[in-house]
Amino acid sequence: MKNQTDSSTINQPIALITGANKGLGKQIAIELRGHGYIVLLGSRNFDSGKTAAAEIGEGAHPIQLDVTDAQSIQAAATRIHAEFGRLDLLVNNAAIGQSGRYASTPEILEASKASVASLEEIRILFETNVLGVLAVTQAMLPLIRLSASGRILNVSSAAGSLTLNSDPAFPYRSFFGATYPATKTALNAITLALAIELEDTGIKVRAASPSFTATAINNFQGTDTIEVGAKALVLAALDTEGPTGSFTGPDGPLPW
Ligand SMILES: NC(=O)c1ccc[n+]([C@@H]2O[C@H](COP(=O)([O-])OP(=O)(O)OC[C@H]3O[C@@H](n4cnc5c(N)ncnc54)[C@H](OP(=O)(O)O)[C@@H]3O)[C@@H](O)[C@H]2O)c1
């Protein structure tokens, strides 16, 4: 990457995607690149980000970024400032479904029940899925403020919707629990808080949910391909004109 401190000299929009070495994050990077974006692929393991960026080719840059590591986040922000000068789009995509202690989906669902959920498991999940998003956002915000069309997209889940899960007819209601689903509820709250706070700046802050996609986070049990699953995310990521503070999914607006 060349040294770059004057953001006005890069005409292409610049996007950072966290957890972009695989899964939906990588697909978002591929599609944003297809729309002319310079894509910065955040990955906690630099080598896997490097491999993904090499597959995408020119205009794709790996960047070491562990969303739970303050030093890594600061180093990434410093590097983006030095080499690109600004950020037009931040996609907070990185997340985990569990800490690694559970072997199967039924075990994860059982362990998510609020009456028995491990507080340590909940802490680990919130650290990545909620505090990690906030930490990255706070570090990148000065760079986003330098953009003429700054946007933040938080990759959430319909599984975190309080409105949907309050409805006895919602088919996935029994999966609502204190671990992963609650992290997405908290992420939604932070999304809305930031959208309200930044309303006057023109920076748009949104949440979007993919469809149920076969990726590592669900042991590849999702029913959609990554290309199909990423559609709602790419649509929300590319939207420079729509309202701030929205929560959307594959079929349009989702209730918070
Ligand atoms: N798949 C679905 O059906 C579905 C449904 C609703 C919402 N989502 C959301 O979609 C997003 C992408 O998930 P996915 O389905 O693509 O799962 P995935 O393939 O497991 O990808 C998750 C990504 O997050 C990264 N990550 C995890 N912890 C990190 C950390 N501390 N720092 C930086 N990166 C970290 C992973 O990196 P490593 O490779 O190093 O582990 C990986 O790149 C997540 O926010 C997820 O909650 C997915």
The ligand as an SDF file (V2000), in Angstrom:
LIG
                    3D

 48 52  0  0  0  0  0  0  0  0999 V2000
  -24.6590  -17.0820    9.0840 N   0  0  0  0  0  0  0  0  0  0  0  0
  -25.8770  -16.6680    9.4380 C   0  0  0  0  0  0  0  0  0  0  0  0
  -26.9100  -17.3330    9.1710 O   0  0  0  0  0  0  0  0  0  0  0  0
  -26.0380  -15.3960   10.1870 C   0  0  0  0  0  0  0  0  0  0  0  0
  -27.3390  -15.0140   10.5700 C   0  0  0  0  0  0  0  0  0  0  0  0
  -27.4940  -13.8070   11.2480 C   0  0  0  0  0  0  0  0  0  0  0  0
  -26.3960  -13.0010   11.4940 C   0  0  0  0  0  0  0  0  0  0  0  0
  -25.1390  -13.4150   11.1180 N   0  0  0  0  0  0  0  0  0  0  0  0
  -24.0150  -12.5270   11.4010 C   0  0  0  0  0  0  0  0  0  0  0  0
  -23.2120  -12.3900   10.2400 O   0  0  0  0  0  0  0  0  0  0  0  0
  -21.8870  -11.9970   10.6280 C   0  0  0  0  0  0  0  0  0  0  0  0
  -20.8560  -12.8310    9.8910 C   0  0  0  0  0  0  0  0  0  0  0  0
  -20.9450  -14.1580   10.3550 O   0  0  0  0  0  0  0  0  0  0  0  0
  -20.7420  -15.4190    9.3860 P   0  0  0  0  0  0  0  0  0  0  0  0
  -22.0440  -16.1050    9.3090 O   0  0  0  0  0  0  0  0  0  0  0  0
  -20.0410  -15.0170    8.1540 O   0  0  0  0  0  0  0  0  0  0  0  0
  -19.7890  -16.3120   10.3120 O   0  0  0  0  0  0  0  0  0  0  0  0
  -18.2530  -16.7730   10.1560 P   0  0  0  0  0  0  0  0  0  0  0  0
  -18.0190  -17.3720    8.8250 O   0  0  0  0  0  0  0  0  0  0  0  0
  -17.9900  -17.5720   11.3750 O   0  0  0  0  0  0  0  0  0  0  0  0
  -17.4500  -15.3940   10.2050 O   0  0  0  0  0  0  0  0  0  0  0  0
  -17.2290  -14.7040   11.3870 C   0  0  0  0  0  0  0  0  0  0  0  0
  -16.0510  -13.7960   11.1710 C   0  0  0  0  0  0  0  0  0  0  0  0
  -15.8400  -13.0450   12.3880 O   0  0  0  0  0  0  0  0  0  0  0  0
  -14.4620  -13.1560   12.7150 C   0  0  0  0  0  0  0  0  0  0  0  0
  -14.1980  -12.9060   14.1230 N   0  0  0  0  0  0  0  0  0  0  0  0
  -14.6440  -13.5620   15.2100 C   0  0  0  0  0  0  0  0  0  0  0  0
  -14.1240  -13.0360   16.3370 N   0  0  0  0  0  0  0  0  0  0  0  0
  -13.3230  -12.0090   15.9440 C   0  0  0  0  0  0  0  0  0  0  0  0
  -12.5010  -11.0870   16.6140 C   0  0  0  0  0  0  0  0  0  0  0  0
  -12.3570  -11.1010   17.9520 N   0  0  0  0  0  0  0  0  0  0  0  0
  -11.8540  -10.1440   15.8920 N   0  0  0  0  0  0  0  0  0  0  0  0
  -11.9730  -10.1100   14.5450 C   0  0  0  0  0  0  0  0  0  0  0  0
  -12.6980  -10.9850   13.8410 N   0  0  0  0  0  0  0  0  0  0  0  0
  -13.3730  -11.9310   14.5340 C   0  0  0  0  0  0  0  0  0  0  0  0
  -14.0680  -14.5410   12.2670 C   0  0  0  0  0  0  0  0  0  0  0  0
  -12.6610  -14.6570   12.2080 O   0  0  0  0  0  0  0  0  0  0  0  0
  -11.8840  -16.0800   12.3360 P   0  0  0  0  0  0  0  0  0  0  0  0
  -11.8670  -16.6860   10.9610 O   0  0  0  0  0  0  0  0  0  0  0  0
  -10.5400  -15.7000   12.8290 O   0  0  0  0  0  0  0  0  0  0  0  0
  -12.6570  -16.9160   13.3080 O   0  0  0  0  0  0  0  0  0  0  0  0
  -14.7510  -14.5690   10.9030 C   0  0  0  0  0  0  0  0  0  0  0  0
  -13.9770  -13.8640    9.9600 O   0  0  0  0  0  0  0  0  0  0  0  0
  -21.8590  -12.1310   12.1510 C   0  0  0  0  0  0  0  0  0  0  0  0
  -22.0620  -10.8610   12.7360 O   0  0  0  0  0  0  0  0  0  0  0  0
  -23.0540  -13.0190   12.4490 C   0  0  0  0  0  0  0  0  0  0  0  0
  -23.5520  -12.8400   13.7580 O   0  0  0  0  0  0  0  0  0  0  0  0
  -24.9440  -14.5830   10.4680 C   0  0  0  0  0  0  0  0  0  0  0  0
  1  2  1  0
  2  3  2  0
  2  4  1  0
  4  5  1  0
  4 48  2  0
  5  6  2  0
  6  7  1  0
  7  8  2  0
  8  9  1  0
  8 48  1  0
  9 10  1  0
  9 46  1  0
 10 11  1  0
 11 12  1  0
 11 44  1  0
 12 13  1  0
 13 14  1  0
 14 15  2  0
 14 16  1  0
 14 17  1  0
 17 18  1  0
 18 19  2  0
 18 20  1  0
 18 21  1  0
 21 22  1  0
 22 23  1  0
 23 24  1  0
 23 42  1  0
 24 25  1  0
 25 26  1  0
 25 36  1  0
 26 27  1  0
 26 35  1  0
 27 28  2  0
 28 29  1  0
 29 30  1  0
 29 35  2  0
 30 31  1  0
 30 32  2  0
 32 33  1  0
 33 34  2  0
 34 35  1  0
 36 37  1  0
 36 42  1  0
 37 38  1  0
 38 39  2  0
 38 40  1  0
 38 41  1  0
 42 43  1  0
 44 45  1  0
 44 46  1  0
 46 47  1  0
M  CHG  2   8   1  16  -1
M  END
$$$$
